């Protein structure tokens, strides 16, 4: 038997034994952590505090819309440096 297939079977057996609510809770926690990390990263790269970056839409979607507070000229220059503007 292939070791990879054995690991998949073990994982699926573990998942099957867990209540769906637990997995939804874990997923929500991971999504929150990823969103916070994204806001911090964007703030750092644009030279603004993390508190200046907020999630405007797409909390659980792959595509997210962010709002960045700050001087428009400075933000435009930062985006240009990053290759996005």
Helices and strands as residue ranges (DSSP letters): H 3-16, H 20-46, G 50-52, E 53-57, E 65-68, H 72-82
